[in-house]
Amino acid sequence: MQPPDKPDSPKAAQRPGFGSRRGKRPLKHLKSMRGDGTLQAAGLESPVGYQLDLYSDGDRTIGTGSLDGDFVGRAEALEGCEARLVLEDGAQMAVTLENVEDDGAEFEIQSAG
């Protein structure tokens, strides 16, 4: 069997809480936030700038965001790491770090509050 002329495009990664919404209530955008905070991960604290979006999924609050910070030399170790993000107002949320690079990362919120 010969390979197809056009290979299938890579499938987009499914984000927890943001997968197929078919047959489910729509997500309700609660708010977008940005500011300066602290990331607590792998036994270290780092100052970060953050941008995040929170959504209601029925009785759950879910969301995603991005960080700007100095992760030089730690990016690989932080990939997939569970961490705590302390926001400018002191609120804290559990996050999972994704796509960590030397100057920033994306994150998935595990729980808000």
Backbone as CSV, one residue per row, in Angstrom:
resi,resn,N_x,N_y,N_z,CA_x,CA_y,CA_z,C_x,C_y,C_z
1,MET,0.844,-1.179,0.000,0.000,0.000,0.000,0.881,1.230,0.000
2,GLN,0.604,2.157,-0.886,1.399,3.369,-0.975,0.897,4.399,0.037
3,PRO,1.826,5.232,0.541,1.388,6.285,1.468,0.547,7.312,0.706
4,PRO,-0.389,7.955,1.380,-1.224,8.952,0.712,-0.378,10.128,0.238
5,ASP,-0.869,10.805,-0.827,-0.152,11.969,-1.346,-0.069,13.078,-0.310
6,LYS,-1.124,13.229,0.462,-1.157,14.276,1.482,-1.344,13.603,2.838
7,PRO,-0.309,13.604,3.658,-0.479,12.989,4.980,-1.473,13.785,5.817
8,ASP,-2.111,13.090,6.746,-3.053,13.755,7.637,-2.328,14.827,8.430
9,SER,-3.029,15.940,8.661,-2.426,17.000,9.473,-2.408,16.538,10.921
10,PRO,-1.410,17.012,11.686,-1.359,16.602,13.092,-2.609,17.076,13.822
11,LYS,-3.085,16.258,14.730,-4.285,16.611,15.470,-3.922,17.600,16.566
12,ALA,-4.789,18.560,16.773,-4.575,19.547,17.827,-4.688,18.862,19.180
13,ALA,-3.862,19.312,20.104,-3.895,18.745,21.449,-5.220,19.076,22.116
14,GLN,-5.806,18.119,22.787,-7.045,18.336,23.522,-6.687,18.902,24.885
15,ARG,-7.252,20.029,25.238,-7.001,20.647,26.532,-8.097,20.199,27.495
16,PRO,-7.739,19.831,28.724,-8.753,19.421,29.680,-9.820,20.505,29.831
17,GLY,-11.073,20.097,29.783,-12.161,21.036,29.939,-12.535,21.754,28.664
18,PHE,-11.686,21.679,27.642,-11.954,22.388,26.407,-12.078,21.430,25.236
19,GLY,-12.282,20.149,25.502,-12.435,19.160,24.438,-13.763,19.336,23.747
20,SER,-14.292,18.286,23.232,-15.568,18.346,22.529,-16.653,18.855,23.460
21,ARG,-17.353,19.854,23.031,-18.426,20.446,23.825,-19.788,19.980,23.325
22,ARG,-19.812,19.061,22.373,-21.061,18.596,21.785,-21.976,18.023,22.871
23,GLY,-23.200,18.539,22.920,-24.178,18.032,23.883,-23.989,18.589,25.283
24,LYS,-23.072,19.534,25.473,-22.827,20.111,26.791,-23.232,21.576,26.783
25,ARG,-23.401,22.114,27.973,-23.698,23.541,28.084,-22.504,24.337,27.578
26,PRO,-22.749,25.486,26.989,-21.630,26.302,26.523,-20.840,26.870,27.710
27,LEU,-19.567,27.096,27.485,-18.747,27.732,28.505,-19.169,29.188,28.648
28,LYS,-19.164,29.686,29.863,-19.477,31.083,30.111,-18.192,31.785,30.530
29,HIS,-17.802,32.792,29.758,-16.585,33.543,30.087,-16.854,34.360,31.343
30,LEU,-16.037,34.154,32.376,-16.208,34.882,33.626,-15.398,36.167,33.629
31,LYS,-14.100,36.049,33.329,-13.270,37.247,33.282,-11.894,36.929,32.729
32,SER,-11.242,37.978,32.283,-9.845,37.922,31.861,-9.070,38.756,32.865
33,MET,-7.884,38.289,33.197,-7.067,38.989,34.185,-5.624,39.038,33.713
34,ARG,-4.934,40.097,34.087,-3.497,40.176,33.863,-2.879,40.946,35.018
35,GLY,-1.633,40.643,35.280,-0.951,41.324,36.366,0.397,40.694,36.626
36,ASP,0.972,41.087,37.752,2.257,40.546,38.194,2.011,39.683,39.415
37,GLY,2.613,38.512,39.421,2.421,37.588,40.521,3.661,36.772,40.787
38,THR,3.456,35.636,41.434,4.538,34.735,41.792,4.151,33.320,41.405
39,LEU,5.094,32.607,40.794,4.896,31.201,40.472,5.695,30.376,41.465
40,GLN,5.025,29.449,42.138,5.678,28.528,43.062,5.685,27.162,42.400
41,ALA,6.894,26.721,42.018,7.015,25.441,41.309,8.365,24.825,41.590
42,ALA,8.387,23.507,41.715,9.625,22.746,41.905,10.472,23.311,43.044
43,GLY,9.806,23.731,44.131,10.512,24.222,45.307,11.066,25.630,45.175
44,LEU,10.749,26.340,44.104,11.250,27.691,43.890,10.101,28.661,43.694
45,GLU,10.357,29.938,43.981,9.401,31.002,43.695,10.002,31.916,42.657
46,SER,9.208,32.287,41.650,9.692,33.149,40.587,8.680,34.252,40.335
47,PRO,9.134,35.498,40.188,8.209,36.561,39.795,7.792,36.342,38.340
48,VAL,6.515,36.533,38.053,5.987,36.335,36.698,4.947,37.400,36.380
49,GLY,4.795,37.656,35.105,3.642,38.386,34.608,2.667,37.336,34.118
50,TYR,1.370,37.547,34.326,0.396,36.538,33.903,-0.744,37.188,33.132
51,GLN,-1.349,36.363,32.311,-2.581,36.702,31.605,-3.409,35.432,31.638
52,LEU,-4.677,35.529,32.077,-5.496,34.326,32.160,-6.950,34.634,31.855
53,ASP,-7.641,33.603,31.427,-9.072,33.663,31.150,-9.753,32.590,31.979
54,LEU,-10.795,32.983,32.715,-11.567,32.051,33.526,-12.937,31.841,32.902
55,TYR,-13.401,30.592,32.941,-14.688,30.214,32.375,-15.460,29.381,33.385
56,SER,-16.774,29.438,33.299,-17.633,28.574,34.095,-18.083,27.426,33.205
57,ASP,-17.946,26.226,33.726,-18.393,25.020,33.035,-19.384,24.339,33.981
58,GLY,-20.562,24.925,34.084,-21.529,24.426,35.058,-21.108,24.864,36.448
59,ASP,-20.771,23.902,37.299,-20.376,24.226,38.664,-18.859,24.309,38.843
60,ARG,-18.103,24.181,37.760,-16.641,24.260,37.834,-16.138,25.566,37.236
61,THR,-15.018,26.053,37.763,-14.314,27.173,37.156,-13.061,26.608,36.517
62,ILE,-12.906,26.835,35.216,-11.758,26.326,34.481,-11.117,27.484,33.743
63,GLY,-9.919,27.278,33.241,-9.288,28.345,32.495,-7.904,28.003,32.007
64,THR,-7.356,28.936,31.252,-6.016,28.818,30.695,-5.353,30.180,30.772
65,GLY,-4.040,30.173,30.561,-3.335,31.440,30.571,-1.903,31.288,30.121
66,SER,-1.184,32.394,30.236,0.232,32.397,29.878,1.013,33.206,30.903
67,LEU,2.295,32.883,30.986,3.205,33.534,31.920,4.382,34.120,31.169
68,ASP,4.883,35.243,31.646,6.155,35.793,31.203,7.070,35.746,32.411
69,GLY,8.214,35.122,32.262,9.148,35.024,33.375,10.468,34.461,32.908
70,ASP,11.398,34.358,33.832,12.731,33.846,33.534,12.806,32.379,33.951
71,PHE,12.712,31.490,32.956,12.775,30.058,33.214,14.031,29.449,32.599
72,VAL,15.035,30.278,32.337,16.279,29.812,31.725,16.894,28.729,32.614
73,GLY,17.218,27.602,31.999,17.823,26.491,32.719,16.829,25.629,33.476
74,ARG,15.555,26.037,33.521,14.542,25.263,34.251,13.371,24.863,33.372
75,ALA,13.362,25.322,32.120,12.206,25.098,31.245,11.862,23.619,31.112
76,GLU,12.849,22.794,30.857,12.592,21.362,30.669,12.055,20.718,31.943
77,ALA,12.611,21.100,33.086,12.175,20.529,34.361,10.761,20.970,34.731
78,LEU,10.350,22.146,34.272,9.027,22.666,34.625,7.915,22.179,33.699
79,GLU,8.268,21.638,32.540,7.267,21.167,31.578,6.368,20.120,32.227
80,GLY,5.064,20.363,32.248,4.101,19.430,32.833,4.022,19.485,34.348
81,CYS,4.768,20.383,34.946,4.845,20.503,36.403,3.554,21.096,36.969
82,GLU,3.130,20.572,38.107,2.024,21.176,38.837,2.613,22.275,39.695
83,ALA,1.973,23.453,39.677,2.524,24.621,40.360,1.391,25.423,40.992
84,ARG,1.768,26.449,41.731,0.795,27.357,42.338,1.108,28.751,41.813
85,LEU,0.090,29.413,41.275,0.215,30.779,40.797,-0.451,31.698,41.809
86,VAL,0.329,32.640,42.353,-0.198,33.632,43.292,-0.412,34.920,42.498
87,LEU,-1.656,35.357,42.439,-2.005,36.538,41.659,-1.680,37.817,42.415
88,GLU,-1.756,38.918,41.708,-1.446,40.235,42.257,-2.265,40.547,43.505
89,ASP,-3.532,40.090,43.529,-4.415,40.373,44.664,-4.282,39.353,45.794
90,GLY,-3.347,38.413,45.651,-3.127,37.404,46.681,-3.881,36.108,46.456
91,ALA,-4.842,36.092,45.531,-5.566,34.848,45.218,-4.568,33.841,44.655
92,GLN,-4.837,32.561,44.914,-3.947,31.499,44.451,-4.722,30.486,43.633
93,MET,-4.038,29.875,42.673,-4.665,28.811,41.899,-3.636,27.757,41.539
94,ALA,-4.095,26.518,41.528,-3.257,25.395,41.110,-3.257,25.361,39.590
95,VAL,-2.073,25.244,38.998,-1.949,25.230,37.544,-1.010,24.105,37.115
96,THR,-1.151,23.694,35.866,-0.219,22.761,35.245,0.489,23.521,34.131
97,LEU,1.815,23.538,34.173,2.599,24.275,33.190,2.728,23.478,31.899
98,GLU,2.602,24.178,30.776,2.693,23.570,29.450,3.526,24.471,28.550
99,ASN,4.140,23.895,27.559,4.896,24.664,26.566,5.847,25.653,27.231
100,VAL,6.645,25.167,28.172,7.557,26.024,28.918,8.781,26.325,28.070
101,GLU,9.096,27.602,27.967,10.285,28.058,27.257,11.093,28.919,28.208
102,ASP,12.261,29.377,27.774,13.130,30.158,28.655,12.495,31.454,29.154
103,ASP,11.578,32.031,28.371,11.015,33.330,28.729,9.523,33.295,29.051
104,GLY,8.930,32.124,29.146,7.518,32.056,29.473,6.942,30.668,29.348
105,ALA,5.646,30.582,29.624,4.964,29.291,29.590,3.475,29.522,29.420
106,GLU,2.780,28.473,29.025,1.325,28.457,29.030,0.924,27.586,30.213
107,PHE,-0.310,27.765,30.681,-0.766,26.934,31.785,-2.238,26.637,31.673
108,GLU,-2.619,25.551,32.309,-3.998,25.092,32.418,-4.337,25.205,33.905
109,ILE,-5.446,25.847,34.221,-5.833,26.006,35.619,-6.476,24.708,36.112
110,GLN,-5.961,24.197,37.226,-6.530,22.994,37.836,-7.728,23.356,38.704
111,SER,-7.592,24.431,39.458,-8.702,24.898,40.288,-8.456,26.369,40.599
112,ALA,-9.520,27.121,40.649,-9.407,28.549,40.921,-10.028,28.822,42.279
113,GLY,-9.471,29.814,42.961,-10.065,30.213,44.224,-9.124,30.467,45.278
